[in-house]
Structures are given as C-alpha cells and as structure tokens.
C-alpha cells in the first residue's frame, strides 16, 4: 500500500524518506495541524518545544485513530517549530523520531517559523495518512 523511497543519487536522509508512494484506490486522510492543547483547550508545555512536541504527537495519534489509522500509516508530515535555532529543530525531530512516525520512514519537512495559531504555541504537525483497508 505504501512504498517509501530513498533516492540513491541524493544525500541519504537520517530518518525520513525522500518520497512515499501510495497506490491508487487507497484512502487518504489529510490531518489538520495537530497542536499542543489538552482536551480542555489548555496549552501543554509552555515555553518547552520538546514537551509541546510530545503533546502534538499524542494528539496526532488520536487524529489518526479517529480515521482508522496509526502513526506508522503516516506518509507525509510538515513540522512547524517557532524557532530560528537548529538545536531546537533537532530536539523536536528527536521526539518525532521516537514517536513511531519515522518507523516508515515517512516523508517530512521540518521548518522554523515566526508564529503559530495559539498564544504560546511552539509546535504544530500536519499529516497525510494512508488509511489501511478494512
């Protein structure tokens, strides 16, 4: 259903694929940005990008479950981090790696941004999921 591709003529990525191919006829789910809010709408991990990433991954897991999928079914993510420091991007990516998202490995882009939607929010992840057939 999903074929992960690492292009031999390009730099070998550490924990992601250059491309993910999903066969025709597969159900895709496009998950809205997962944010670091708890079920009551309170920010988790104020000022802590790593803790916020853990919450974002937990919320992303719930989003995937709601469409009949799991983290290993994710084929693509965009990871947004409010930072201009590579060290912060690296710390967030370590959480992503440990989450099971890199098990595929999925295709991903991680980027530093200026501002996200909620006050104090430092991390957001959007995802495309290949939903397993019943």
N, CA, C and O atoms as a Tinker XYZ file with bonds, in Angstrom:
   536  protein
     1  N      0.819000   -1.187000    0.000000    73     2
     2  CA     0.000000    0.000000    0.000000    64     1     3
     3  C      0.868000    1.258000    0.000000    63     2     4     5
     4  O      0.574000    2.203000   -0.733000    81     3
     5  N      1.933000    1.289000    0.811000    73     3     6
     6  CA     2.845000    2.435000    0.854000    64     5     7
     7  C      4.241000    1.953000    0.482000    63     6     8     9
     8  O      4.737000    0.970000    1.034000    81     7
     9  N      4.872000    2.654000   -0.461000    73     7    10
    10  CA     6.260000    2.346000   -0.804000    64     9    11
    11  C      7.087000    3.584000   -0.470000    63    10    12    13
    12  O      6.846000    4.666000   -1.006000    81    11
    13  N      8.063000    3.414000    0.419000    73    11    14
    14  CA     8.934000    4.509000    0.841000    64    13    15
    15  C     10.158000    4.500000   -0.066000    63    14    16    17
    16  O     10.720000    3.440000   -0.343000    81    15
    17  N     10.572000    5.678000   -0.529000    73    15    18
    18  CA    11.660000    5.761000   -1.496000    64    17    19
    19  C     12.767000    6.660000   -0.963000    63    18    20    21
    20  O     12.526000    7.807000   -0.585000    81    19
    21  N     13.976000    6.126000   -0.936000    73    19    22
    22  CA    15.166000    6.926000   -0.687000    64    21    23
    23  C     15.949000    6.929000   -1.986000    63    22    24    25
    24  O     16.323000    5.868000   -2.487000    81    23
    25  N     16.201000    8.095000   -2.533000    73    23    26
    26  CA    16.823000    8.245000   -3.847000    64    25    27
    27  C     18.334000    8.056000   -3.721000    63    26    28    29
    28  O     18.994000    8.834000   -3.032000    81    27
    29  N     18.891000    7.033000   -4.376000    73    27    30
    30  CA    20.320000    6.744000   -4.238000    64    29    31
    31  C     21.240000    7.884000   -4.679000    63    30    32    33
    32  O     22.344000    8.017000   -4.153000    81    31
    33  N     20.806000    8.701000   -5.629000    73    31    34
    34  CA    21.655000    9.779000   -6.133000    64    33    35
    35  C     21.603000   11.042000   -5.267000    63    34    36    37
    36  O     22.299000   12.016000   -5.554000    81    35
    37  N     20.783000   11.030000   -4.206000    73    35    38
    38  CA    20.694000   12.164000   -3.292000    64    37    39
    39  C     21.321000   11.816000   -1.945000    63    38    40    41
    40  O     21.563000   10.647000   -1.648000    81    39
    41  N     21.577000   12.826000   -1.147000    73    39    42
    42  CA    22.080000   12.624000    0.212000    64    41    43
    43  C     21.102000   11.723000    0.960000    63    42    44    45
    44  O     19.893000   11.954000    0.922000    81    43
    45  N     21.614000   10.706000    1.636000    73    43    46
    46  CA    20.758000    9.780000    2.372000    64    45    47
    47  C     20.235000   10.460000    3.633000    63    46    48    49
    48  O     21.013000   10.819000    4.517000    81    47
    49  N     18.914000   10.637000    3.716000    73    47    50
    50  CA    18.365000   11.298000    4.897000    64    49    51
    51  C     18.489000   10.413000    6.125000    63    50    52    53
    52  O     18.417000    9.189000    6.017000    81    51
    53  N     18.675000   11.022000    7.299000    73    51    54
    54  CA    18.893000   10.220000    8.507000    64    53    55
    55  C     17.683000    9.391000    8.938000    63    54    56    57
    56  O     17.835000    8.221000    9.290000    81    55
    57  N     16.483000    9.981000    8.916000    73    55    58
    58  CA    15.325000    9.244000    9.435000    64    57    59
    59  C     14.036000    9.584000    8.710000    63    58    60    61
    60  O     12.964000    9.578000    9.313000    81    59
    61  N     14.130000    9.878000    7.442000    73    59    62
    62  CA    12.931000   10.099000    6.652000    64    61    63
    63  C     13.196000    9.649000    5.232000    63    62    64    65
    64  O     14.347000    9.462000    4.838000    81    63
    65  N     12.141000    9.475000    4.466000    73    63    66
    66  CA    12.265000    9.061000    3.071000    64    65    67
    67  C     12.136000   10.289000    2.175000    63    66    68    69
    68  O     11.482000   11.266000    2.537000    81    67
    69  N     12.766000   10.229000    1.003000    73    67    70
    70  CA    12.600000   11.316000    0.046000    64    69    71
    71  C     11.172000   11.374000   -0.495000    63    70    72    73
    72  O     10.659000   12.453000   -0.792000    81    71
    73  N     10.543000   10.223000   -0.620000    73    71    74
    74  CA     9.190000   10.166000   -1.179000    64    73    75
    75  C      8.435000    8.986000   -0.594000    63    74    76    77
    76  O      9.028000    8.008000   -0.140000    81    75
    77  N      7.125000    9.098000   -0.614000    73    75    78
    78  CA     6.251000    7.996000   -0.228000    64    77    79
    79  C      5.236000    7.832000   -1.348000    63    78    80    81
    80  O      4.567000    8.792000   -1.731000    81    79
    81  N      5.121000    6.619000   -1.871000    73    79    82
    82  CA     4.196000    6.337000   -2.962000    64    81    83
    83  C      3.022000    5.546000   -2.395000    63    82    84    85
    84  O      3.203000    4.521000   -1.737000    81    83
    85  N      1.820000    6.040000   -2.662000    73    83    86
    86  CA     0.605000    5.382000   -2.208000    64    85    87
    87  C     -0.150000    4.914000   -3.442000    63    86    88    89
    88  O     -0.406000    5.697000   -4.357000    81    87
    89  N     -0.506000    3.628000   -3.464000    73    87    90
    90  CA    -1.176000    3.043000   -4.618000    64    89    91
    91  C     -2.554000    3.659000   -4.837000    63    90    92    93
    92  O     -3.226000    4.058000   -3.886000    81    91
    93  N     -2.962000    3.730000   -6.100000    73    91    94
    94  CA    -4.292000    4.227000   -6.448000    64    93    95
    95  C     -5.353000    3.373000   -5.756000    63    94    96    97
    96  O     -5.174000    2.169000   -5.575000    81    95
    97  N     -6.430000    3.997000   -5.382000    73    95    98
    98  CA    -7.500000    3.281000   -4.706000    64    97    99
    99  C     -7.350000    3.259000   -3.203000    63    98   100   101
   100  O     -8.241000    2.775000   -2.505000    81    99
   101  N     -6.255000    3.766000   -2.690000    73    99   102
   102  CA    -6.029000    3.831000   -1.250000    64   101   103
   103  C     -6.746000    5.053000   -0.691000    63   102   104   105
   104  O     -6.746000    6.122000   -1.302000    81   103
   105  N     -7.357000    4.881000    0.480000    73   103   106
   106  CA    -7.989000    6.020000    1.144000    64   105   107
   107  C     -6.918000    6.863000    1.813000    63   106   108   109
   108  O     -6.089000    6.349000    2.564000    81   107
   109  N     -6.939000    8.155000    1.538000    73   107   110
   110  CA    -6.017000    9.084000    2.179000    64   109   111
   111  C     -6.791000    9.968000    3.142000    63   110   112   113
   112  O     -7.929000   10.353000    2.876000    81   111
   113  N     -6.161000   10.281000    4.259000    73   111   114
   114  CA    -6.731000   11.232000    5.215000    64   113   115
   115  C     -5.721000   12.362000    5.377000    63   114   116   117
   116  O     -4.526000   12.122000    5.551000    81   115
   117  N     -6.210000   13.578000    5.320000    73   115   118
   118  CA    -5.371000   14.760000    5.472000    64   117   119
   119  C     -5.688000   15.355000    6.838000    63   118   120   121
   120  O     -6.746000   15.951000    7.043000    81   119
   121  N     -4.753000   15.184000    7.767000    73   119   122
   122  CA    -4.996000   15.605000    9.146000    64   121   123
   123  C     -4.620000   17.068000    9.340000    63   122   124   125
   124  O     -3.523000   17.494000    8.979000    81   123
   125  N     -5.528000   17.812000    9.902000    73   123   126
   126  CA    -5.263000   19.217000   10.212000    64   125   127
   127  C     -4.106000   19.304000   11.202000    63   126   128   129
   128  O     -3.758000   18.323000   11.860000    81   127
   129  N     -3.533000   20.464000   11.294000    73   127   130
   130  CA    -2.403000   20.638000   12.189000    64   129   131
   131  C     -2.720000   20.215000   13.606000    63   130   132   133
   132  O     -3.666000   20.705000   14.222000    81   131
   133  N     -1.914000   19.299000   14.112000    73   131   134
   134  CA    -2.032000   18.854000   15.495000    64   133   135
   135  C     -1.295000   19.881000   16.356000    63   134   136   137
   136  O     -0.157000   20.248000   16.064000    81   135
   137  N     -1.948000   20.332000   17.404000    73   135   138
   138  CA    -1.405000   21.399000   18.241000    64   137   139
   139  C     -1.220000   20.916000   19.685000    63   138   140   141
   140  O     -1.781000   19.889000   20.066000    81   139
   141  N     -0.439000   21.646000   20.491000    73   139   142
   142  CA    -0.143000   21.200000   21.860000    64   141   143
   143  C     -1.181000   21.630000   22.890000    63   142   144   145
   144  O     -0.841000   22.203000   23.925000    81   143
   145  N     -2.454000   21.347000   22.596000    73   143   146
   146  CA    -3.514000   21.659000   23.550000    64   145   147
   147  C     -4.047000   20.364000   24.145000    63   146   148   149
   148  O     -4.114000   19.342000   23.463000    81   147
   149  N     -4.429000   20.409000   25.431000    73   147   150
   150  CA    -5.053000   19.252000   26.057000    64   149   151
   151  C     -6.544000   19.243000   25.704000    63   150   152   153
   152  O     -7.016000   20.170000   25.045000    81   151
   153  N     -7.302000   18.213000   26.127000    73   151   154
   154  CA    -8.721000   18.153000   25.771000    64   153   155
   155  C     -9.556000   19.346000   26.250000    63   154   156   157
   156  O    -10.629000   19.610000   25.707000    81   155
   157  N     -9.069000   20.056000   27.256000    73   155   158
   158  CA    -9.787000   21.231000   27.749000    64   157   159
   159  C     -9.394000   22.495000   26.997000    63   158   160   161
   160  O     -9.918000   23.573000   27.279000    81   159
   161  N     -8.468000   22.370000   26.035000    73   159   162
   162  CA    -8.030000   23.527000   25.266000    64   161   163
   163  C     -6.916000   24.317000   25.897000    63   162   164   165
   164  O     -6.625000   25.437000   25.477000    81   163
   165  N     -6.277000   23.734000   26.921000    73   163   166
   166  CA    -5.172000   24.411000   27.603000    64   165   167
   167  C     -3.843000   24.040000   26.948000    63   166   168   169
   168  O     -3.624000   22.888000   26.573000    81   167
   169  N     -2.961000   25.026000   26.816000    73   167   170
   170  CA    -1.635000   24.793000   26.256000    64   169   171
   171  C     -0.835000   23.877000   27.171000    63   170   172   173
   172  O     -0.807000   24.080000   28.385000    81   171
   173  N     -0.190000   22.882000   26.600000    73   171   174
   174  CA     0.679000   21.964000   27.342000    64   173   175
   175  C      2.128000   22.339000   27.031000    63   174   176   177
   176  O      2.480000   22.539000   25.868000    81   175
   177  N      2.964000   22.435000   28.057000    73   175   178
   178  CA     4.391000   22.661000   27.851000    64   177   179
   179  C      4.764000   24.085000   27.480000    63   178   180   181
   180  O      5.577000   24.291000   26.579000    81   179
   181  N      4.195000   25.060000   28.147000    73   179   182
   182  CA     4.508000   26.464000   27.850000    64   181   183
   183  C      6.022000   26.689000   27.847000    63   182   184   185
   184  O      6.705000   26.366000   28.819000    81   183
   185  N      6.534000   27.239000   26.762000    73   183   186
   186  CA     7.955000   27.555000   26.650000    64   185   187
   187  C      8.859000   26.370000   26.381000    63   186   188   189
   188  O     10.077000   26.538000   26.315000    81   187
   189  N      8.306000   25.178000   26.224000    73   187   190
   190  CA     9.096000   23.949000   26.080000    64   189   191
   191  C      8.719000   23.224000   24.781000    63   190   192   193
   192  O      7.717000   22.511000   24.729000    81   191
   193  N      9.524000   23.410000   23.747000    73   191   194
   194  CA     9.222000   22.828000   22.434000    64   193   195
   195  C      9.193000   21.306000   22.476000    63   194   196   197
   196  O      8.388000   20.691000   21.777000    81   195
   197  N     10.048000   20.687000   23.273000    73   195   198
   198  CA    10.059000   19.224000   23.365000    64   197   199
   199  C      8.764000   18.717000   23.991000    63   198   200   201
   200  O      8.147000   17.791000   23.463000    81   199
   201  N      8.346000   19.301000   25.097000    73   199   202
   202  CA     7.097000   18.870000   25.753000    64   201   203
   203  C      5.904000   19.125000   24.846000    63   202   204   205
   204  O      4.987000   18.306000   24.778000    81   203
   205  N      5.909000   20.252000   24.151000    73   203   206
   206  CA     4.820000   20.535000   23.221000    64   205   207
   207  C      4.791000   19.509000   22.087000    63   206   208   209
   208  O      3.717000   19.093000   21.655000    81   207
   209  N      5.949000   19.108000   21.611000    73   207   210
   210  CA     6.000000   18.105000   20.542000    64   209   211
   211  C      5.421000   16.784000   21.028000    63   210   212   213
   212  O      4.704000   16.114000   20.285000    81   211
   213  N      5.720000   16.402000   22.259000    73   211   214
   214  CA     5.141000   15.178000   22.818000    64   213   215
   215  C      3.621000   15.247000   22.826000    63   214   216   217
   216  O      2.953000   14.266000   22.502000    81   215
   217  N      3.069000   16.408000   23.195000    73   215   218
   218  CA     1.611000   16.573000   23.202000    64   217   219
   219  C      1.055000   16.562000   21.776000    63   218   220   221
   220  O      0.010000   15.966000   21.512000    81   219
   221  N      1.752000   17.215000   20.879000    73   219   222
   222  CA     1.332000   17.232000   19.473000    64   221   223
   223  C      1.281000   15.806000   18.922000    63   222   224   225
   224  O      0.331000   15.445000   18.228000    81   223
   225  N      2.291000   14.998000   19.225000    73   223   226
   226  CA     2.322000   13.603000   18.760000    64   225   227
   227  C      1.166000   12.816000   19.380000    63   226   228   229
   228  O      0.524000   12.019000   18.696000    81   227
   229  N      0.900000   13.033000   20.664000    73   227   230
   230  CA    -0.231000   12.352000   21.313000    64   229   231
   231  C     -1.536000   12.730000   20.629000    63   230   232   233
   232  O     -2.381000   11.868000   20.388000    81   231
   233  N     -1.708000   14.006000   20.316000    73   231   234
   234  CA    -2.918000   14.451000   19.637000    64   233   235
   235  C     -2.984000   13.917000   18.205000    63   234   236   237
   236  O     -4.055000   13.538000   17.732000    81   235
   237  N     -1.854000   13.888000   17.524000    73   235   238
   238  CA    -1.796000   13.342000   16.165000    64   237   239
   239  C     -2.166000   11.858000   16.171000    63   238   240   241
   240  O     -2.836000   11.375000   15.258000    81   239
   241  N     -1.731000   11.152000   17.190000    73   239   242
   242  CA    -2.087000    9.734000   17.336000    64   241   243
   243  C     -3.600000    9.578000   17.426000    63   242   244   245
   244  O     -4.172000    8.687000   16.797000    81   243
   245  N     -4.253000   10.443000   18.207000    73   243   246
   246  CA    -5.709000   10.397000   18.332000    64   245   247
   247  C     -6.392000   10.744000   17.016000    63   246   248   249
   248  O     -7.398000   10.129000   16.661000    81   247
   249  N     -5.862000   11.714000   16.295000    73   247   250
   250  CA    -6.424000   12.066000   14.995000    64   249   251
   251  C     -6.341000   10.872000   14.036000    63   250   252   253
   252  O     -7.305000   10.557000   13.339000    81   251
   253  N     -5.186000   10.218000   14.011000    73   251   254
   254  CA    -5.012000    9.053000   13.134000    64   253   255
   255  C     -5.983000    7.939000   13.515000    63   254   256   257
   256  O     -6.606000    7.333000   12.643000    81   255
   257  N     -6.114000    7.668000   14.813000    73   255   258
   258  CA    -7.051000    6.636000   15.277000    64   257   259
   259  C     -8.470000    6.939000   14.825000    63   258   260   261
   260  O     -9.213000    6.031000   14.453000    81   259
   261  N     -8.849000    8.203000   14.856000    73   259   262
   262  CA   -10.215000    8.605000   14.508000    64   261   263
   263  C    -10.562000    8.291000   13.056000    63   262   264   265
   264  O    -11.737000    8.163000   12.714000    81   263
   265  N     -9.548000    8.167000   12.202000    73   263   266
   266  CA    -9.797000    7.826000   10.793000    64   265   267
   267  C     -9.418000    6.376000   10.489000    63   266   268   269
   268  O     -9.368000    5.974000    9.326000    81   267
   269  N     -9.151000    5.590000   11.539000    73   267   270
   270  CA    -8.836000    4.177000   11.353000    64   269   271
   271  C     -7.394000    3.892000   11.003000    63   270   272   273
   272  O     -7.100000    2.898000   10.339000    81   271
   273  N     -6.487000    4.753000   11.444000    73   271   274
   274  CA    -5.068000    4.594000   11.103000    64   273   275
   275  C     -4.204000    4.716000   12.364000    63   274   276   277
   276  O     -4.707000    4.915000   13.470000    81   275
   277  N     -2.911000    4.593000   12.162000    73   275   278
   278  CA    -1.929000    4.720000   13.242000    64   277   279
   279  C     -0.751000    5.541000   12.721000    63   278   280   281
   280  O     -0.682000    5.853000   11.532000    81   279
   281  N      0.169000    5.887000   13.611000    73   279   282
   282  CA     1.309000    6.707000   13.201000    64   281   283
   283  C      2.117000    6.069000   12.070000    63   282   284   285
   284  O      2.627000    6.779000   11.203000    81   283
   285  N      2.240000    4.751000   12.068000    73   283   286
   286  CA     3.032000    4.104000   11.009000    64   285   287
   287  C      2.364000    4.207000    9.637000    63   286   288   289
   288  O      2.993000    3.893000    8.627000    81   287
   289  N      1.095000    4.642000    9.582000    73   287   290
   290  CA     0.386000    4.840000    8.318000    64   289   291
   291  C      0.574000    6.239000    7.755000    63   290   292   293
   292  O      0.114000    6.532000    6.651000    81   291
   293  N      1.248000    7.108000    8.506000    73   291   294
   294  CA     1.510000    8.466000    8.041000    64   293   295
   295  C      2.521000    8.404000    6.902000    63   294   296   297
   296  O      3.563000    7.759000    7.018000    81   295
   297  N      2.203000    9.082000    5.801000    73   295   298
   298  CA     3.119000    9.100000    4.657000    64   297   299
   299  C      3.833000   10.434000    4.507000    63   298   300   301
   300  O      4.881000   10.504000    3.866000    81   299
   301  N      3.275000   11.501000    5.096000    73   299   302
   302  CA     3.916000   12.807000    4.967000    64   301   303
   303  C      3.537000   13.698000    6.144000    63   302   304   305
   304  O      2.396000   13.683000    6.605000    81   303
   305  N      4.510000   14.476000    6.628000    73   303   306
   306  CA     4.237000   15.491000    7.643000    64   305   307
   307  C      4.944000   16.791000    7.304000    63   306   308   309
   308  O      5.986000   16.811000    6.649000    81   307
   309  N      4.341000   17.876000    7.773000    73   307   310
   310  CA     5.012000   19.167000    7.872000    64   309   311
   311  C      5.116000   19.451000    9.359000    63   310   312   313
   312  O      4.114000   19.422000   10.073000    81   311
   313  N      6.329000   19.726000    9.827000    73   311   314
   314  CA     6.575000   20.007000   11.238000    64   313   315
   315  C      6.983000   21.476000   11.349000    63   314   316   317
   316  O      8.032000   21.879000   10.845000    81   315
   317  N      6.147000   22.262000   12.009000    73   315   318
   318  CA     6.394000   23.688000   12.175000    64   317   319
   319  C      6.859000   23.941000   13.599000    63   318   320   321
   320  O      6.237000   23.476000   14.554000    81   319
   321  N      7.962000   24.683000   13.741000    73   319   322
   322  CA     8.518000   24.977000   15.063000    64   321   323
   323  C      8.846000   26.465000   15.128000    63   322   324   325
   324  O      9.538000   26.994000   14.258000    81   323
   325  N      8.350000   27.128000   16.153000    73   323   326
   326  CA     8.679000   28.537000   16.342000    64   325   327
   327  C     10.097000   28.612000   16.887000    63   326   328   329
   328  O     10.333000   28.453000   18.085000    81   327
   329  N     11.038000   28.858000   15.973000    73   327   330
   330  CA    12.456000   28.942000   16.356000    64   329   331
   331  C     13.287000   29.429000   15.178000    63   330   332   333
   332  O     12.865000   29.376000   14.023000    81   331
   333  N     14.472000   29.899000   15.507000    73   331   334
   334  CA    15.466000   30.162000   14.472000    64   333   335
   335  C     16.762000   29.415000   14.809000    63   334   336   337
   336  O     17.829000   29.718000   14.276000    81   335
   337  N     16.639000   28.425000   15.714000    73   335   338
   338  CA    17.806000   27.672000   16.182000    64   337   339
   339  C     17.751000   26.219000   15.706000    63   338   340   341
   340  O     16.759000   25.521000   15.914000    81   339
   341  N     18.832000   25.781000   15.064000    73   339   342
   342  CA    18.903000   24.382000   14.626000    64   341   343
   343  C     18.809000   23.416000   15.794000    63   342   344   345
   344  O     18.274000   22.318000   15.639000    81   343
   345  N     19.316000   23.797000   16.958000    73   343   346
   346  CA    19.271000   22.922000   18.124000    64   345   347
   347  C     17.822000   22.615000   18.523000    63   346   348   349
   348  O     17.513000   21.493000   18.924000    81   347
   349  N     16.954000   23.594000   18.415000    73   347   350
   350  CA    15.540000   23.377000   18.746000    64   349   351
   351  C     14.894000   22.467000   17.719000    63   350   352   353
   352  O     14.133000   21.566000   18.075000    81   351
   353  N     15.193000   22.696000   16.439000    73   351   354
   354  CA    14.670000   21.806000   15.395000    64   353   355
   355  C     15.148000   20.373000   15.639000    63   354   356   357
   356  O     14.368000   19.429000   15.510000    81   355
   357  N     16.412000   20.208000   15.986000    73   355   358
   358  CA    16.951000   18.875000   16.266000    64   357   359
   359  C     16.231000   18.220000   17.443000    63   358   360   361
   360  O     15.911000   17.032000   17.387000    81   359
   361  N     15.977000   18.976000   18.500000    73   359   362
   362  CA    15.303000   18.426000   19.685000    64   361   363
   363  C     13.881000   17.999000   19.347000    63   362   364   365
   364  O     13.426000   16.950000   19.804000    81   363
   365  N     13.176000   18.796000   18.555000    73   363   366
   366  CA    11.822000   18.434000   18.125000    64   365   367
   367  C     11.874000   17.193000   17.247000    63   366   368   369
   368  O     11.054000   16.288000   17.403000    81   367
   369  N     12.831000   17.141000   16.323000    73   367   370
   370  CA    12.927000   15.985000   15.428000    64   369   371
   371  C     13.222000   14.705000   16.203000    63   370   372   373
   372  O     12.751000   13.636000   15.816000    81   371
   373  N     13.984000   14.787000   17.280000    73   371   374
   374  CA    14.240000   13.600000   18.115000    64   373   375
   375  C     12.937000   13.044000   18.672000    63   374   376   377
   376  O     12.775000   11.825000   18.738000    81   375
   377  N     12.010000   13.895000   19.071000    73   375   378
   378  CA    10.707000   13.449000   19.565000    64   377   379
   379  C      9.921000   12.794000   18.426000    63   378   380   381
   380  O      9.291000   11.755000   18.620000    81   379
   381  N      9.961000   13.402000   17.247000    73   379   382
   382  CA     9.281000   12.830000   16.076000    64   381   383
   383  C      9.846000   11.443000   15.783000    63   382   384   385
   384  O      9.085000   10.503000   15.555000    81   383
   385  N     11.168000   11.305000   15.786000    73   383   386
   386  CA    11.812000   10.011000   15.541000    64   385   387
   387  C     11.357000    8.958000   16.542000    63   386   388   389
   388  O     11.060000    7.826000   16.163000    81   387
   389  N     11.302000    9.321000   17.800000    73   387   390
   390  CA    10.955000    8.380000   18.860000    64   389   391
   391  C      9.478000    8.004000   18.852000    63   390   392   393
   392  O      9.091000    7.023000   19.487000    81   391
   393  N      8.656000    8.759000   18.152000    73   391   394
   394  CA     7.202000    8.589000   18.202000    64   393   395
   395  C      6.672000    7.397000   17.415000    63   394   396   397
   396  O      5.570000    6.925000   17.694000    81   395
   397  N      7.414000    6.907000   16.460000    73   395   398
   398  CA     6.897000    5.880000   15.567000    64   397   399
   399  C      6.628000    6.431000   14.180000    63   398   400   401
   400  O      6.469000    5.662000   13.231000    81   399
   401  N      6.575000    7.754000   14.043000    73   399   402
   402  CA     6.403000    8.344000   12.717000    64   401   403
   403  C      7.558000    7.987000   11.797000    63   402   404   405
   404  O      7.358000    7.802000   10.596000    81   403
   405  N      8.751000    7.891000   12.338000    73   403   406
   406  CA     9.912000    7.604000   11.500000    64   405   407
   407  C     10.071000    6.121000   11.220000    63   406   408   409
   408  O     11.001000    5.718000   10.521000    81   407
   409  N      9.166000    5.298000   11.763000    73   407   410
   410  CA     9.226000    3.853000   11.552000    64   409   411
   411  C      9.122000    3.504000   10.072000    63   410   412   413
   412  O      9.678000    2.502000    9.622000    81   411
   413  N      8.406000    4.337000    9.320000    73   411   414
   414  CA     8.156000    4.098000    7.893000    64   413   415
   415  C      9.388000    3.993000    7.025000    63   414   416   417
   416  O      9.496000    2.970000    6.349000    81   415
   417  N     10.324000    4.909000    6.954000    73   415   418
   418  CA    10.143000    6.259000    7.473000    64   417   419
   419  C      9.249000    7.074000    6.541000    63   418   420   421
   420  O      9.239000    6.849000    5.330000    81   419
   421  N      8.511000    8.007000    7.099000    73   419   422
   422  CA     7.633000    8.844000    6.287000    64   421   423
   423  C      8.438000    9.968000    5.642000    63   422   424   425
   424  O      9.593000   10.198000    6.001000    81   423
   425  N      7.833000   10.653000    4.704000    73   423   426
   426  CA     8.441000   11.837000    4.106000    64   425   427
   427  C      8.040000   13.038000    4.962000    63   426   428   429
   428  O      6.911000   13.107000    5.450000    81   427
   429  N      8.959000   13.976000    5.143000    73   427   430
   430  CA     8.668000   15.074000    6.051000    64   429   431
   431  C      9.457000   16.321000    5.708000    63   430   432   433
   432  O     10.526000   16.259000    5.102000    81   431
   433  N      8.905000   17.452000    6.109000    73   431   434
   434  CA     9.604000   18.727000    6.082000    64   433   435
   435  C      9.496000   19.316000    7.474000    63   434   436   437
   436  O      8.410000   19.361000    8.051000    81   435
   437  N     10.628000   19.771000    8.020000    73   435   438
   438  CA    10.626000   20.461000    9.310000    64   437   439
   439  C     11.128000   21.870000    9.055000    63   438   440   441
   440  O     12.094000   22.074000    8.320000    81   439
   441  N     10.460000   22.845000    9.673000    73   439   442
   442  CA    10.850000   24.228000    9.403000    64   441   443
   443  C     10.648000   25.112000   10.616000    63   442   444   445
   444  O      9.736000   24.911000   11.418000    81   443
   445  N     11.521000   26.090000   10.726000    73   443   446
   446  CA    11.370000   27.121000   11.741000    64   445   447
   447  C     10.463000   28.213000   11.204000    63   446   448   449
   448  O     10.605000   28.650000   10.062000    81   447
   449  N      9.532000   28.647000   12.036000    73   447   450
   450  CA     8.578000   29.686000   11.641000    64   449   451
   451  C      8.540000   30.774000   12.704000    63   450   452   453
   452  O      9.100000   30.619000   13.789000    81   451
   453  N      7.883000   31.860000   12.383000    73   451   454
   454  CA     7.811000   33.003000   13.288000    64   453   455
   455  C      6.714000   32.879000   14.325000    63   454   456   457
   456  O      6.914000   33.232000   15.487000    81   455
   457  N      5.541000   32.375000   13.910000    73   455   458
   458  CA     4.382000   32.396000   14.785000    64   457   459
   459  C      3.415000   31.300000   14.390000    63   458   460   461
   460  O      3.257000   31.010000   13.204000    81   459
   461  N      2.760000   30.681000   15.374000    73   459   462
   462  CA     1.699000   29.702000   15.120000    64   461   463
   463  C      0.399000   30.217000   15.732000    63   462   464   465
   464  O      0.390000   31.268000   16.374000    81   463
   465  N     -0.690000   29.491000   15.539000    73   463   466
   466  CA    -2.035000   29.980000   15.798000    64   465   467
   467  C     -2.458000   30.275000   17.223000    63   466   468   469
   468  O     -3.273000   31.173000   17.437000    81   467
   469  N     -1.936000   29.555000   18.208000    73   467   470
   470  CA    -2.366000   29.765000   19.591000    64   469   471
   471  C     -1.285000   30.493000   20.381000    63   470   472   473
   472  O     -0.099000   30.265000   20.144000    81   471
   473  N     -1.665000   31.361000   21.310000    73   471   474
   474  CA    -0.659000   32.040000   22.138000    64   473   475
   475  C      0.231000   31.018000   22.852000    63   474   476   477
   476  O     -0.267000   30.094000   23.494000    81   475
   477  N      1.530000   31.191000   22.736000    73   475   478
   478  CA     2.480000   30.300000   23.390000    64   477   479
   479  C      2.781000   29.025000   22.638000    63   478   480   481
   480  O      3.646000   28.254000   23.054000    81   479
   481  N      2.084000   28.782000   21.533000    73   479   482
   482  CA     2.298000   27.556000   20.756000    64   481   483
   483  C      3.647000   27.613000   20.052000    63   482   484   485
   484  O      3.979000   28.600000   19.396000    81   483
   485  N      4.428000   26.530000   20.200000    73   483   486
   486  CA     5.747000   26.441000   19.586000    64   485   487
   487  C      5.833000   25.379000   18.495000    63   486   488   489
   488  O      6.744000   25.424000   17.669000    81   487
   489  N      4.899000   24.418000   18.475000    73   487   490
   490  CA     4.994000   23.280000   17.555000    64   489   491
   491  C      3.620000   22.950000   16.981000    63   490   492   493
   492  O      2.602000   23.043000   17.668000    81   491
   493  N      3.614000   22.560000   15.696000    73   491   494
   494  CA     2.410000   22.056000   15.044000    64   493   495
   495  C      2.847000   21.071000   13.968000    63   494   496   497
   496  O      3.856000   21.283000   13.296000    81   495
   497  N      2.086000   19.995000   13.811000    73   495   498
   498  CA     2.399000   18.986000   12.789000    64   497   499
   499  C      1.130000   18.673000   11.996000    63   498   500   501
   500  O      0.099000   18.325000   12.571000    81   499
   501  N      1.217000   18.801000   10.665000    73   499   502
   502  CA     0.149000   18.336000    9.786000    64   501   503
   503  C      0.585000   16.998000    9.208000    63   502   504   505
   504  O      1.780000   16.717000    9.122000    81   503
   505  N     -0.377000   16.173000    8.812000    73   503   506
   506  CA    -0.021000   14.837000    8.321000    64   505   507
   507  C     -0.969000   14.369000    7.234000    63   506   508   509
   508  O     -2.149000   14.721000    7.216000    81   507
   509  N     -0.428000   13.572000    6.335000    73   507   510
   510  CA    -1.212000   12.829000    5.356000    64   509   511
   511  C     -1.060000   11.363000    5.705000    63   510   512   513
   512  O      0.052000   10.878000    5.914000    81   511
   513  N     -2.190000   10.650000    5.769000    73   511   514
   514  CA    -2.217000    9.263000    6.222000    64   513   515
   515  C     -2.828000    8.384000    5.136000    63   514   516   517
   516  O     -3.849000    8.738000    4.547000    81   515
   517  N     -2.198000    7.234000    4.869000    73   515   518
   518  CA    -2.791000    6.199000    4.028000    64   517   519
   519  C     -3.561000    5.285000    4.958000    63   518   520   521
   520  O     -2.970000    4.506000    5.705000    81   519
   521  N     -4.876000    5.381000    4.913000    73   519   522
   522  CA    -5.726000    4.634000    5.838000    64   521   523
   523  C     -5.799000    3.168000    5.409000    63   522   524   525
   524  O     -6.177000    2.876000    4.275000    81   523
   525  N     -5.439000    2.244000    6.308000    73   523   526
   526  CA    -5.485000    0.816000    5.948000    64   525   527
   527  C     -6.898000    0.386000    5.549000    63   526   528   529
   528  O     -7.888000    0.881000    6.088000    81   527
   529  N     -6.969000   -0.536000    4.603000    73   527   530
   530  CA    -8.262000   -1.071000    4.178000    64   529   531
   531  C     -8.825000   -1.970000    5.274000    63   530   532   533
   532  O     -8.079000   -2.677000    5.951000    81   531
   533  N    -10.132000   -1.936000    5.441000    73   531   534
   534  CA   -10.790000   -2.757000    6.469000    64   533   535
   535  C    -10.719000   -4.229000    6.121000    63   534   536
   536  O    -11.220000   -5.066000    6.871000    81   535
